[in-house]
Every structure is written in structure tokens, then in C-alpha cells.
């Protein structure tokens, strides 16, 4: 800087700072999440032995996506049948689970030109909770599944499932026509994760706003979250999530649950991540991951699996400290 300009520039600095502060709200700051691998070995392809635990300090917002696997175009035979060959159960309830009984029912909660939302109560479920659910102006309770279908040319295609009683989610993109209805793979938990035999999120109530579609969650600890349905397409299904309170590292805010037996028999077998928005992308096989820091992370497969071959990858990204409008209230 030329010396004769320095005093004038210095005198303008306070005005410049004041202009920045008055220009509007501060931009969201990226916040890294810690990902911890809690996977245990199994020979059962129908058992969730993978737990990728996400923690962080001060996170208010994130994006969660189900993304088509990179090898989708190479799939010849899409294997979707269950495989109980290495399991100690045969498709019924898991032998270690409680069996609470319910009256089986299926209720269409919303059906319009764009969406179909269905609530389903199973004859037995491992948890007794009967969570209140409101969809638009309609209220009900006791569903074990909330299914969200996207209408395409008059056909309803399932893309989202939420399990109110234990807090599990499943997402998948709209399938290519040759894959029929498509298949789910990994699931995830969103919210204050606790242990109750396996990881759970205790949801106190659910409210679904149809237009634009958003799922409002109130948790048993008094916190809440809004999961806005940002995209459902052939490429991805994406949720834009805002939490009512900043996360604290002592309690996980999400857990990716999946299955891994071998690299070619897994619903996820590798982790890809960036440590910061400008950092290089890294990738490691699942067994080699212990703990990592990430501003975005993708749990998926590079090698086609003989189990749920077309199942999507699940990605978490956009961690930041910004509270989006309307997120602080249920």
C-alpha cells in the first residue's frame, strides 16, 4: 500500500466494518462433524451391524441425501431378495426383540396430485410407543411406518419411510423403470440418539405440512427439527434439515445404520468424505475407518453388492451453525 494512502484507508476501516455488519445476517459457518465407526462383525445379511455415529458441536442445519450408487449403469441383475442364510432368524421378528401387539391397519393420510402419504400399523412391533401424527388437518396415532410416495405420471412411487416409534428413516431416489419399485438399503436416525437395545430417537409427535412438503418432529426431550423435502428425483431424494437447538458433542445427532458382511455383500462398504469444503475427497473401506472429521460424508459402495444391489448411498453434508427460518418452533 502506498504510504500516502494509508491514513485515509485506516480512517475508512470502521465505516467499512459497520457497513458489513448492517448488510444483513452473518453467513452460515461450516461446522465439521465427527464420524465414529461402531460396526460389529456379523454373518447375517439382514442384520444392522453397522453404526456410523455422527456428533458435533453447534450444528443447526444439514442436508441428508439418498444418492444412486456410482455403478448403477453397470447393474445387470438387481438382487433385492432377503438373505437369511447366515442369520438366526428367518424373516420374522428378531429373536431378541420384544413383541408388542397392535391392531393391523393401513390409513391413507393424504392423496393429492403430487403426494400420497400412508400410515401403517403392524401386528407386532419391538417398541410400544404410539406417536401422534398430524398430516395437514388430519390427526391419528400409533403408526409404525409413515410412507411418502411421490406421484409421477399418476403413479405413486415410494421415496421416504419414517418409523415414528423408534425414529428410523429410509430414503431412496425414484428408481429407473427397469428396477420396478426400487429398494432401500441403509437407514438412519435423526435427532437426539439414545440407546435402548439399539440406537433410537424418541419422537413425541410428528406434523407433516403438505405444501411445500415438510416433516416437523418434536422429540421427547423438548427439542424439535424440520425436515423439508428438497428433492425427489431419479438422481436423489434429499432432505433439508434444521434443528431447533445446536448440537452438543456429548450426544449423537444422527446415526447411519446398515449391513456389512463382506465388500460384495453389504448395504454400505466404504466411506467417502471431505474434512473441509476445500479439502480433497478421501475414501476408505468401512473396516479401515475408526473416527474422522467431515463437513460432508457419504456412506456407500463402489463394488456392486449381491445384496440390495441398486440400494442408494446415503450422504450427510452442509453442516453449519445457521438456524433456517421457522425451524425453532414445532
LUMPADO-418698 format. One record per atom (N, C-alpha, C, O): x, y, z. Coordinates in pm, whole numbers, plus 50000, padded with zeros to 5 digits. Layout:
BEGIN
XYZ ...
# end
This chain:
BEGIN
500844988150000 500005000050000 500885012550000 501805013450081 500635022249912 501405034649914 501245041650048 500155042050105 502345047250096 502315053250229 501355065050236 500735067250340 501215072750126 500345084550134 498865080850137 498025089450165 498525068150108 497125063850114 496765057350245 495585056050277 497745053150324 497475045450444 496595052650544 495645046550592 496845065350581 495995071750681 494545072750638 493635070650718 494325076050509 492945077250462 492225063850468 491065063050509 492945053050425 492355039650427 492025035350568 490955029750592 492915037950662 492685034250801 491465041350857 490705035550935 491275054050816 490135061450870 488805056250818 487765058050881 488845049550700 487605044050642 487285030150695 486165025250676 488255023550762 488045009750806 486845008050898 486074998650877 486645016651000 485465014851085 484145015851009 483185008751039 484105024750907 482875026050828 482625013450745 481475009150729 483725007450693 483594995150614 483074983650699 482194976150657 483634982350822 483184971750913 481714973750950 480944964150953 481334986250978 479934989151013 478994985650899 477894980750922 479424988350776 478584985150660 478384970150647 477284965550615 479454962450672 479324947850666 478354942750771 477524934050742 478434947950892 477594943251000 476134946750976 475244939451021 475874957850907 474484961950885 473904956550756 472734958850726 474724949450678 474264944850548 473274933450558 472524931150463 473234926250671 472304915150685 472874904850779 473944906950835 472154893550799 472644883150890 473944877050842 474204876550722 474744872550935 476024866250901 475794853350824 474804846350845 476724850550733 476624838050657 476844826150750 477564827150850 476194814950716 476364802950796 477814798250791 478464798850686 478304793750904 479674788950911 479684773750906 478944767350980 480504767750819 480604753050817 481084747750951 481994753351013 480454736950995 480834730651122 481134715951093 480274708851040 482314711251124 482614697051097 481894687851195 481654691351310 481574676251147 481004665651232 482074654951254 482924652651168 482004648551368 482854636951396 482064624351364 480934622751410 482654615551286 482014602851249 482804591551314 484004590151292 482104583451395 482744572351466 482164559251417 480944557951402 483024549551392 482604536551340 482334526951456 483264523051527 481074523151475 480704513551578 480274500251522 479474493151583 480804496551405 480424484051338 480904471851415 482004471751470 480064461651419 480424448751478 480304437951370 479474439351280 481114427251376 481054416951271 479764408851276 479184406951383 479334404151161 478174395351151 478274387051023 478954390850928 477594375651023 477464367550902 476064368850842 475754362550741 475204377050907 473794378350868 473594390750781 473844401950825 473134388650658 472934399650565 471644407450593 471354417050522 470884403650693 469644410550727 469724416950866 468694419850927 470924419150914 471124424751047 471884437851036 472924438450969 471394448451101 472094461251101 473244460751200 473084464051318 474404456651151 475584456051237 476464468351223 477444469851297 476134477051127 476904489351104 476234500951176 475044503351159 477014508051255 476574520451319 477644530951298 478714530251359 477374540751214 478274552051193 477674563851267 476664569651225 478294567351378 477744576951473 478254591051441 479454593151429 477334600551426 477674614351393 477464623251516 476394623451575 478514630551552 478464640151662 478984653551613 479644654351510 478684664151687 479214677251652 478804687551754 477894685451834 479494698751752 479214709551845 478694721551767 479384726951681 477454725651798 476914737851740 476274736451604 476054746551537 475954724251559 475324722251428 473824725051439 473144719751527 473324733351347 471884736251343 471234731851212 470004731051203 472034728851113 471464726350980 472324716150906 473544715750924 471684707950823 472394698150741 471504693650626 470314696650621 472124686550535 471404680550422 471644665450427 472774660950449 470574657750408 470684643250406 470124638450272 469024642250233 470894630050203 470504625750070 470634610650052 471534604350108 469734605149974 469904591649919 470304593449773 469574599649696 471454588049737 472054590349606 472254577049533 472624567049594 472004577149403 472204564949326 473664560549336 474564568949332 473924547449349 475324542849351 476014545849219 475374546349114 477324548049227 478084551849108 478024541148999 478154544348880 477814528649038 477844517648940 476454514148886 476284503448828 475484522948903 474094519748869 473954514648725 473224505048701 474644520948631 474504517148490 475094503448460 474814497548355 475904498248552 476564485348530 475774473648589 476164462148572 474654476548657 473884465848720 473104458148615 472304463848541 473354445248609 472574436748520 471404430548594 470254432048555 471724423448702 470704416848782 470614423848918 471544423348998 469484430248942 469294437449068 468784427649173 467604424049173 469654423449263 469304413649365 468664420749483 469334428549552 467384418249507 466664425049615 466044415449715 465484419849816 466124402449690 465514392749781 466294392249912 467514393449911 465604390450026 466304389150154 467154376550158 466864366650092 468214377250238 469134365950251 469324362850399 470064369850469 468664352450447 468734348550588 469684336850611 469654330550717 470534333950512 471364321850520 472334322250638 472644311650694 472814333850677 473744334750789 473124339950916 473824344451007 471794339450925 471064345551037 470504335051132 470364323351096 470174339451254 469504330451348 468014333451354 467344330051452 467484339751250 466044341851235 465734340951087 466634341551003 464444339451054 464094336050917 463114345750853 462324341750767 463144358150894 462254368050834 461174372850927 460534382950900 460944365851036 460014370651136 460704380551228 461734386251191 460144382651345 460754391851441 462114386751485 462354374751493 463004396151512 464324392451562 464154385551698 463364390251780 464864374651723 464624366851845 464904374451975 464394370652081 465704385051969 465984392552092 465044404352113 465114410952216 464154407152016 463254418652027 462004415452109 461474404352100 461524425152189 460174423652247 459144423452135 459444427652023 457954418552163 456894417752062 455624423852121 454824416752182 455444436752102 454224443552145 453174442152035 453484443651917 451944439252074 450894436151976 450004448251950 449704456052039 449594449351823 448774460551779 447724455351680 447854444351626 446714463451657 445724460351554 446264465051419 446524476951400 446424455751328 446984459051198 446034468151121 444824465851116 446604478651061 445784487550978 446674495850886 447854497850913 446064500650778 446724509450682 445784521050653 444624518950617 446274533350668 445434545250654 446084554750554 447254558150568 445334558950454 445794569250360 445554582750425 444404586850444 446614589750460 446524602450531 446484614450438 445994625050476 447004612750317 446994623550218 447104617250081 447894608050061 446314622149986 446384617249849 445974628649757 444794631549743 446964634949693 446664645649600 447454643549472 448004632649450 447524653649388 448174652049258 449664649749270 450284644149178 450274653849382 451734653049395 452184642349493 453224636049473 451414640249601 451874631649711 450814621649752 449614623949737 451284610549803 450444600949874 451204597350002 452344592849996 450574599450117 451184596350245 450324586050316 449114587950332 450954575150358 450234563750416 450814560750553 452034560650572 449924558250650 450344553550781 450024538850795 448924534450761 450974531150847 450784516650860 451104512251003 452144515751058 450184504551060 450404498351191 450564483451171 449714476851110 451674477951223 451974463751208 451344455551320 451034461151425 451154442551301 450564434351408 451444433651532 450944433151644 452774433851513 453704434051626 454824443951594 455174446051479 455354449951699 456504458851684 457324458251810 456804455051917 458604461351798 459524459251910 459414469952017 459964468252126 458724481151987 458554491852086 457064494752103 456304493452006 456624498852223 455194501052246 454704515052213 453494517352216 455584524452182 455194538452164 454134540052055 454194533651951 453154548952083 452114552451986 452184567551963 451534575352032 452984571551867 453324585651846 452184592751771 451734587751668 451714604351822 450694612151750 451254617451617 452404621951610 450424616851513 450824621351380 449714630251324 448534626951329 450134641751271 449194650651203 449684652951061 450834656951040 448834650550963 449144652950823 448104662650770 446934659050755 448534674950742 447564685250709 446644687450827 447104690250938 445344686150806 444364687850913 443974674650979 443174674551072 444534663650931 444134650450981 445094645551089 446314646251073 444524640651200 445334635751312 445054621051337 443924616451321 446084613751378 445974599551410 447154596051498 447924604851537 447324583351531 448464579251614 448664564251603 447784556951558 449824559751647 450084545451657 450644538951533 450634526751523 451134546951436 451694540951314 453134536551338 453894543151409 453484525351277 454874520851281 455654525351158 456884525951162 454964528451051 455584533950930 454744545650879 453514545050876 455434556250840 454854566850757 455534566150622 456754568050612 454764563450518 455324561850384 454964574050300 453804578150295 455974579850235 455764591350147 456004586750004 457094582149969 454974588149921 455034584549780 454994597249695 454174606149720 455864598049597 455854608949501 455074604549377 455324593749323 454134612849331 453354609449212 454144613349087 454664624449075 454224603948994 454884606448866 454024600248757 453874588048750 453464608848671 452554604148566 451414595748623 451004585748564 450924600048738 449804593348802 450174581248885 449314575748954 451444576948880 451874565348957 452564569849085 453394578949082 452214563649196 452814567049325 454054558649349 453984546349352 455204565249367 456474558449389 456994562049527 457154573849560 457264551849608 457704554249745 459144559149747 460014553749678 459404569849828 460744575549835 461214577649979 462424578650003 460294578350074 460654581050214 459814572150304 458614570650283 460464566450405 459754559450512 460314564350644 461534564850663 459444568050735 459824571850871 459114562450968 457914559950955 459864557151065 459324548351167 459124556651295 460094558851368 457914561151325 457714570051438 458114564251574 458564571751661 457954551251593 458154545451725 459614544251766 459904543951886 460534543651670 461954542951707 462834553151637 464034553851662 462234561151547 462954572351487 463814569251367 464624577551327 463654557351308 464464553751191 463844559551063 462624560551050 464724563250968 464334568050836 464944559150729 466014553450748 464244558150616 464814552450495 464474561950379 463354566950370 465454564150292 465274572450172 465754564750051 466664556450061 465154567449937 465684562349810 465244571649697 464154577249702 466094573149596 465664580649478 464564573249404 464314561449430 463914580149312 462964573149226 463724563149140 464744566749080 463254550749132 464014540449061 463894541848909 462914547048857 464914537048841 464784535448697 463724524848669 463504515748749 463064526248555 461924517448523 462314502748530 461494494448569 463554499248493 463964485148491 464124479248631 464264467048646 464094487848735 464244483048872 462914482548948 462904480849070 461794483848878 460494482848945 460314493549050 460444505449021 460004489549173 459804499049282 461114503449346 461104512249432 462234497549306 463504500949369 463634494249505 462744486849547 464734496849573 464984490049700 465704499649795 466544507649753 465364498749924 466074506150027 467314498250069 467414486250045 468244505350131 469424499050187 469634503950329 468914499950420 470624512650346 470924518050479 469774526550530 469014532150452 469654527350663 468704536250727 469494546050814 470714544850827 468814555750871 469494565050960 468534570251065 467314570051049 469114574951174 468394581551282 468744596351278 469874600051246 467774604751310 467964619151312 467364624851439 466184622951467 468184631951517 467714637751642 468574633251758 469654627751736 468114635351881 468894630951998 468894615752011 467904609852056 469984609451972 470074594851968 470354589352107 471234594352178 469604579152146 469784572352273 469904557352248 469584552452139 470364550052348 470464535552339 469284528952410 468994532052526 468614519852341 467514512352400 467514498252340 466564494252273 468594490752366 468794478052298 469534480052168 470454472452136 469154489952093 469894495051977 469624510051971 468774515052045 470324517451886 470104531951884 468674535451845 468104529151756 468094545351912 466754550151883 466724565351899 467604571151962 465714571451841 465354585351869 463914585351917 463024580351847 463674590852035 462334591252092 461594603552040 461904614852077 460604600951955 459804611651894 458514613151973 457794603451996 458204625452014 456984628252090 455794630151997 454684625852029 455994636651882 454904638651787 455474642751652 456614647351642 454664640951548 455054643851410 453944651951345 452764648851358 454344662451274 453394670351196 453934671851055 455054676351035 453124667950956 453514668750816 452754680050749 451524680050746 453484689650695 452914700750620 452994697150472 454094694950421 451844696450401 451874691150265 452514700250160 453104695250064 452414713450176 452874722050067 453554734550120 452904742950183 454884735950095 455794725550044 455994714650149 455924717350269 456234702550105 456244691150194 457374692150296 458544693350260 457004691750424 457974692450532 457474683950648 456284683650679 458414676950712 458104668250825 458674674650951 459884675850966 457764678751041 458144685351165 458154674951277 457164668051299 459264673951346 459434664251453 459584671351587 460354680951599 458854666751685 459094671251823 459604659351900 458964648851902 460764660851965 461394649952035 460994649752182 460524659652237 461184638252244 460744636452383 461514645652479 461004648652587 462704650052441 463484658952529 463124673652512 463754682252573 462114676652430 461654690352412 462224697452291 461694707852250 463274692252231 463844698052110 462974694351989 462054686152001 463254700351874 462484697451754 463374698751631 464504703551639 462834694451519 463554695351392 462534696351280 461394691851293 462954702351170 462144702851049 462954696450937 464084700550910 462374686550871 463004680050755 462174683750633 461114677950608 462664693350556 461964697650435 462374688750318 463564686050298 461404684250243 461694675650129 462134684650014 461324691249950 463444684949990 464034694249894 463994688849752 463834696449657 464124675649738 464144669749604 463814655049611 464294647949700 462994650449519 462794636149495 462864634349344 461984638949271 463904627649298 464144626349154 464814612949125 465024604949216 465154610648999 465884598548962 467314598649016 467934588049030 467834610449046 469204611449097 469284610249248 470214604249301 468304615949318 468414616449464 467064619249528 466134624149464 466994615849656 465964621249745 466714628749854 467614623149917 466334641349878 467114650049965 466214656950067 465134661850035 466704657150191 466044664250300 466914675950344 468124674450361 466304687650361 466974699350415 466534700350562 465374703350590 467444697950654 467114696050796 467604707750880 468764711850868 466734713050964 467124723251060 466704718851199 465584714251220 467624720251294 467394716451433 467044728751516 467544739751489 466194727051616 465784738451699 466874742751795 466904754251838 467784733551829 468864736651922 470184732051863 470234721951793 471264739351890 472584734851842 472944721351902 472624718552018 473594713151823 474034700151873 475154701751976 475894711551974 475254692152066 476344691252162 477054678052138 476404667852115 478374678152143 479134666252103 478914654252194 479224642952156 478364656552314 478154645452406 477094635752357 477124623952391 476124640552274 475034631952228 475024631652076 475034642252013 475004619852015 474934619251868 473664626051817 472604625351879 473794632751702 472624638851638 472124630451521 471044633151468 472884620351482 472474611351375 473314598651383 474444598751431 472744587751334 473464575051322 473054568551191 471864566951163 474034564751111 473784556950990 473814542251028 474804537451083 472734535151000 472634520951032 472614513050901 471894516550807 473404502350896 473494494950772 473974480750799 474064476450913 474284473650689 474724459750697 476014457950620 476154462950508 476964450850681 478224447650613 478634433550655 478834430950773 478754424550557 479314411250580 480674410450513 481674407150576 480694413350383 481924414150304 481754425850207 480654430950192 482834430250140 482684441550048 481644439549938 481024449149894 481444426949895 480444424449791 479124419249849 478274414349775 478964420149980 477704416350045 477464426450157 477674423650275 477014438250115 476894449350209 475934459750154 475844461650033 475224466450243 474424478050203 475274490750202 474894500550139 476404490750271 477444500950255 478774494750292 478874487250390 479804497850213 481094491350233 482264501050232 483414496950252 481994513950211 483074523650213 482544537250256 481344539950252 483474545650299 483154559250343 483954568950259 485164567350244 483274579150204 483944589950133 483634603150203 482484605550242 484644611650221 484394623750298 485384634750262 486434632350202 485014646950302 485884658550299 486014664050439 485014665250510 487234667450480 487444672950613 487034687650621 486724692550729 487034694550508 486574708350499 486074710550357 486364702350270 485314721450333 484794723550197 485874724450090 485614721349974 487104728550127 488174729950029 489144718050028 490074717649948 488914708350116 489844696950128 489584686750017 488514686349957 490574678649992 490444667949893 489494657149943 489394654550063 488814650849849 487924639749883 488754627649922 489714624149854 488384621250032 489054609150078 488074597450075 486854599350082 488614585350066 487784573350064 488524561950131 489734560150111 487794554250212 488374542450276 487334531450285 486144534250298 487764518750278 486844507750306 486334508750449 487044513350539 485104504550471 484474505650602 485334499950715 485474506650818 485924487850702 486684482350815 487904490650855 488394489250967 488384499450767 489564507450797 489234520750865 490134527950908 487954523950875 487544536650934 487324534851084 486624525651127 487934543451163 487694543551306 486964556351347 485864555751401 487574567751321 486964580651352 487494590851252 488664590151213 486664600251210 487094610451116 486284623151137 485214623051198 486824634251085 486144647151086 485694650150944 486454647950849 484464654950928 483944657050793 482964668650789 482154670450880 483034676550682 481984686150653 480984680250555 479884685450538 481374669350489 480424661150415 480934646950413 482134644450406 479984637450419 480374623350425 479324615150352 478124617750361 479794605050279 478914596450200 479214581950235 480364577550231 478164574750270 478284560550305 477714552450188 476514553050160 478574545050120 478084538150002 478934526549958 479574519950040 478944524049826 479624512449770 480204516149634 479574523149555 481414511449608 481984512149474 481874498749404 481794498149281 481864487949482 481744474349429 480294469949437 479694470549545 479694465549326 478304460849331 478124449649432 478954440549441 477054450349506 476784440449610 475804429949560 474924432749478 475964417749611 474994407249578 473764408249669 472904399549665 473694418649750 472554421149839 472084435449817 472874444849828 470784437249785 470234450749761 471134458549664 471594469549696 471354452749548 472374457949456 472164472549418 473134480049409 470934476849394 470674490549349 470384500149463 470024511649440 470524495549588 470234504149703 471104516649700 472254515949657 470584527949745 471334540449734 472414542049840 472394535449944 473354550949809 474264556249910 473504566549993 472504572049948 473984569050114 473394579350200 474484589550233 475564585950279 474174602350209 475144612850233 474634623150332 473454626550334 475554628150415 475284639250507 476224650650468 477424648450452 475704662750454 476524674050414 475894686950464 474844687050528 476574698050432 476034711150466 475914713850614 475054721650655 476754707650696 476704710350840 477074725050863 478154729450822 476204732550929 476554746250963 475784750551087 474964743151141 476074762851131 475514767751258 474334777051237 473964784451329 473744776951117 472654786051085 471304779551114 471074768051078 470414786951179 469044782251204 468144787551093 467904799651086 467664778951007 466814783350896 465464788150949 465034784251057 464824796650870 463574802850913 462524792250946 462314782850870 461874793951060 460794785151101 461214772551168 460374764151200 462524770751190 463004758251247 462914757651397 462914746851455 462834769251462 462924769451608 461614765451676 461584763151797 460574764451599 459294760751660 458714748751589 458904746751470 458004740851665 457414728651610 456134731951535 455484722951480 
# end
